[in-house]
Amino acid sequence: MMQDFIKRDRFDFEIGYLTKSPCLECENKSGLPRCHRDCVVLDKIQTTLAKGISTQSASFES
């Protein structure tokens, strides 16, 4: 099974961040958490976020 390649070409500050879950106002929210696997909205969000390159440092100096 070949997975889709995600080109990581944008920084996280270019993509933005979620301020509210789209599930809160979804017409299918009564099906949570089972409905998440077939959710087109969540798939698009996850794909967009996966393209981001984190600008946070992986190590912290003390």
Beta strands, then each sheet from edge to edge (+ up, - down):
strand 1: 10-11
strand 2: 52-53
sheet 1: 1+ 2+
end
